[in-house]
């Protein structure tokens, strides 16, 4: 009678765990990036800790403000690099290696793991059947010191999606559609489990897009039960990095087991969607659940298009955009940020980067890029961006900007038109 989350929490806590219980759980993997590791290390030091509980289970990627935008940032980067060396943390990824969630998914996440990240979109790891969740920097300091953290076991929502996605409609459109129906707070502190033929047909990249945005409904975690697609990805992900075999990338050999819900598991709610006739979707300013079909906003003027982020910066996203842009020219500034070095290398080898550059796009180093409005692709007062990222609240990409969220396909069509465009007409 247990959900996936109850089983993972129970295994990590070494006890029977039911929704609503408070448990002290062992953490399998902990991640903090350049933006949050600074605060986590500060709290770690202030609590009197001197050595992390297990340097092999800590992952530190630099992805948010990379390369450094000013001297103060460089100083903070240097402090973390020094701390990482002192602690013997091997899983450190410097500028250009990629976005934290992409790196953890490419190299570390496995079904059944309990993974915490000092970033709200750590729910991405549910694409691989893990319980991934975001925590605060001070909580991460406690994890660094003890390897444990208190949790309230969440209730779960079961979402079933059926139907074949139509032409030029992708996982991002489906995700926005679900968020629009559930609402920005409709899954607060719940874990979402995804089922159905549409989910089974998604690639890992598509599942990452779906799970990544679970937090935009307030979810604590969002999980796709592992299947052959999952196991195939894990089996080959090491061999695809940098064009050579490096093993699975776990680095620990602990052999985490896939976890599945019991047939009679108790859910807080069950929702059903059919996406057979779903048109491309767009989330309009300034709320992620303000979702409309593309034809409702078609023709809206756009100043910038952004393709990338931990939501849609993977190879298949870049390729989807390149297929639309091939042999054509964009008429607004178009910024592309691959999610990782391995994604960029794959895109280079496949000719995707050449296509994007020939179309007039700008390629940024792997990383978060314009998504957080820190130093790349910041919007000016009153400017409008069509973005493949995950958030569109006011000030996200510049204090006076307006953000529309959509798929890579819609982004590419929009880049060609200079206004929001339906990719089905491209």
N, C-alpha and C positions, 0 to 999 in steps of 0.2 A: 504493500500500500504506500510505497515511498516514491517521491519524485526524484529526478536526477540530482537536484540541489540538496535534498535531504540526505541522499546517499553519499554524495561527495563530502558534505559537511560532517556526516557521521563518521566516515572513514578518517577524515583529517583530525577529528576531535577524539577518536577512539571510543565513541559512545553512540548509543541510539539517538538520532537527532530528528526531531519533527518540527514543522513550521511553528514559529513562535518561541522555540527553545533558545536559550542563550548558551553558546558553546565556546570553549577556548580551543581553537583549531591550530594545528601545525601547518605552516605555510610551505608550499612546494616550490614556489618561485616568486621573487619580489622584484619589481621594476620601478625605478625612478629616473626621470630624464633630467636634462640640464636645468629645466625650469623649476623642478620640485626637489631634486636631490640636494640643492643648496640648503633649503629649509629643513629637509630631513636630517642632513648631516649636522646642522646647527643644533637641532633638538636632541639628536643622538649624543652630541658632546655635552650639552647642558644637563642631560640626565646622568652624566658620569660614566657613560659606556665608553669602552676603549677598543673593543674588538667585536666585529660582526659575528653573528651566530654561525654562519656558513657562507664563506665568500663564493662558493660554487653555485649557490642558488640565488645570487643577486645579479641583476642585469642593469647596467647604467648606460643608456644611449644618449648622445647629444643630438637633438633634433629640432628643438623649438626655435632657438635663435642661433642658427649656424649658416654660414660662418659668422663669427662674432660681428656685431654691428657697432660696438664702441668699446673703449678701453675698460669701462666698468664691467661689461659682460665678459671680456677676456680674463679679467682678474678672477671672477667667479668660476669661469671654466677651469682656470689653472688650479684653483683651490680644490675642485672636485677631482681633477686628474691626480693631484698629489694625494688626496685622501684614498682614492681607488688603489693607487700603488701601495700605500702603507697598509691597507687592509688585505692586499693580495687578491683583489677581485679581478678575475680573468675576463669576465664577460662585460668588458667595457667597449663601447662602440663610439668612436669619435666622429667628427664632422664628416658628412658625406656618406656614412654607412646607412643612414635611413631613419625612418620614423619608428619610434619605440614599439608601437603595436605591430608593425610589419616585421620588425626584427624578432620580437618574441614569438610571433606566429611562424616565421620562417625557420626558427632555430630551436625553440624551447618548449612551446606549448604541446601538450599531449592530452588525449582523452582522460578524464577522471582527475586531473590535477586541480588544486586550489591555487590560483594565481592572483596576487594583488599587485596593483600598479598605482603609483601616485599620479594618476591621470584618470579623468572620468571615463574615458573611452576604452578602459581596460576590459570592458565587457566584450570586446572584439574576440577574445580568445575562446569564447563559446562556440565559434565557428569550427573549432577542433574538438568539441565535446568537453571542454574544460569549464570550470566555474571561475570566470575571470571577473574581477570587480575593482572599481576605483576606491582608493582610500586617501585620506589627508596626509600631508607631509609629516605631521607629528605622530600619526598612527604608523607611518612607515618607519619612523625612528625606533618605535617599539619593536617593529618586525625586524629591523636590522639588528637590534640588540638581543632579541629572544627567539625569533623565528616563529612566534605565536601571535595570535590576535583574537580578541573576543568578537563574535558575530551573533546577531539574532538571525536564526535560520528563516529565510524568507518563504512566504507562500509562493506558489507558482501559478502562472497562467499558461494554458495550453492553446497555442495558435496553430490552426491547420490551414494551409494554403494549397489549393488545387487549381489546375488549369495550366496550359502551356502559355508562357509569356509571348505576346504578339511580337511581330517584327519591330525592331527599334525600341523595344520596351525591355528594360533590364532590371536587375536586382534593386537598383536605387529607386526606380519608379515604384516597385512593389513595396519597398521599405517606407517611402514617403506616404504611400497610400494607407498603409497600416497605421502609421503615426497619426495621420490625419483623422482616422476613424477612432483610434484609441485615445488620442489626446496627449498633450505634453505631460500631464500628471496621471494618466490613466493606469500606469503600471508602477506607481511609486512603491519602492522597496519590495517589489515582487521579482521573481525570476521567471523569465519567459522561456518556454520550450516550444520549438518550431517543428511541425510535422506536415506531411502532405506530399503529393507528387511533385509540386512545384519546387519545394525545398529539396527534395531528393535529386532533382535535376540540376540544382545549382552547383557551380564549381566552388572550390574553397574561397576563391576571390569574391564570388557573389555572396557566399555565406558570411564572409568577413564584413562586407558592406551591411548586410542585414543585422548582424549581431552588434556591430560597431554603434549603430544608432539606437540600440535598446535603451540606453541612458536618456535619450531624448524623449522617451515616454516615462522616465523616472525609474526604470528598472534597475535592480541591483545586479542582475546578470541576465544574459540572453544566450540560449544554448541550442545548438543543433545536435541531436544525437549522432554519435559517430557511426559511419557506414563505410562501404568500400571506397567512396570518394575520399574520405578522411584518411583511411589507412594507406591508400595509394599516394596521397600527398606527403604523408609522414615518411613513407618508404623512399621517396625520391627527392625530398627537399634538400638533403645534404649534397646529392650529386649535382644539383642544379646551381648551387652557389659558386660563383666565380668559375663556372665551367669545369669543375673537378669534384671528385667524390671526397666528402669530408665526414661521412657518417651521418647519423640522424641529427646530431646537433644538440642532444639533450645534455651531454656532458656528465650524466650521473648514472645511467643504466638502471634506474630504479624500477622501470617497467610498470608504469601506471596503467591500470586496466580501464577499458571502456566501461561507462556507466549508463544504464538505461532505466527509465521509469518502470515501475510495476504496472501491469495492465489495469489494476484497480487503484492507481495512485489518486490522491485527492487534490483537486485543483481549485483555486479561488474563483476561476472563471475559465470558460472555454469559448474561443472565438473562431469563426470560419470565414475564409475569404476565397473567392473565385476570381482569378486574374486573367481569364481567357480573353476578355474584351477590354482589358485595362489600357487606357491611353497613356502616353508620357505624362508624368506628374511634375509639378513645380510647387515648392513651398515659397510663399511670398513673405516679404518683410512685415513685421519683425518677429515672427513666431514660426517655429519649425512645424507646428501642427496646422498652420494656415495653408493647407494643401489644396491645389486646384488642378484640373486637367490643363494641359499646355495651351489648348485653344482659348481658354479663358484669359490668358495673359499674353498670348501671341501678339507680337508687334511692339511690346514694351522696349523702349530704348535701353541699350546696354553700353557701358563704357569699357568694361573689362570682363574677360572670361577667365576663370581659373579651373584648371583640370589637375587634380591631385588630392592630397591629404590622406589621412589614415582610412578614410571612407572609400575613396575612388582613385588611388594613386598606383594601382597595380597594373601589371602588363596588359591584361585584357581590357582594362579601362583606357589605357593609352592607345591600344590598337583600335578599339572601337572608335575613338575620336579620329585617329589617323585614317581609318578607312573612309570616313566621311570627308576629311580634308584633302585627301589624295588628289593632287593635280589642281587644287584650287588655292585661293588666297583669303586669309582672314581680313576683315575690315575693321576690327577693334583689337586692342592689345590683348593678346592671349598668352597666358602664363601657365606653364606645365611644370609640375614638380613630381618626379617619380618617387614612389614610396620608399625605395631602398636602392642600394648600389646594385644588387642582383637584378632588380626590376629594370634599372637603367641599362645594365649590360645586355639583358635580354632584348630590350627595345632597340638598342644599337645594332645588335646582331641581326635582328629581324627587319631592319630598315625603317622601323617605326619612327625613330628619332629624326632620320633624314626627311621623312615625309612631313613631320610636324614642323621642322625648321624651314623646309621649302615652302610650306604654307604660310610662314610668317610668325609662327609661335616662338616664344622664348622658353628655353629649357633651364630650369633652376637646378641647383644641386639637390640630391635626395634629402628630403626633410619636410617639415611642416609647411614651409613657405608662407604664402599669404594668409593661410587659414586663421591664424590667431592675431593678425594685424600687428605684428611686432616690428618688422623691418623690411619685408619684401612684399611688394604688391599692395601696399596700403592704399586705401581709397581716399580721394579728396572729398571735400565737403560737397554733398549732393550727388556724388558719383554712384553709379549702379553697377553691380557685379552679378553675373550668373556664375555660380560656384558649384563644384561637385562635392564640397565639404559637408559638414554635418550641422552647422549652426548658423543662424542668420539674425541673431538679435542685434539691436542697435549698438554700434560701436565695435562689433566683432572684428571688422577689417578696416577700421578707421572711424573716428567718432561721428562723422557726418555721412557715412555711406549707407547704401541700401543693398541688401543681399537677397538674391533669389537662389534657391537650392534646386538642383536637377541632376540628371544623369550625364555621363560623359557624351552620350549620343546627342542629347539636347544641347549640351554645352558646345559641341562642335558645330552643330547646325546654327546656333546662335552666333558663334564667332564669325561664320561666313556672312550672316545676314546683318549683323550689327544691332539686332533686336531679337527678342525671344522668338525662337522659331521651332516648329515641329520637325523633329528629325525624320519623320516618315515621309517628308517631302524633299529630303536632301538627295 
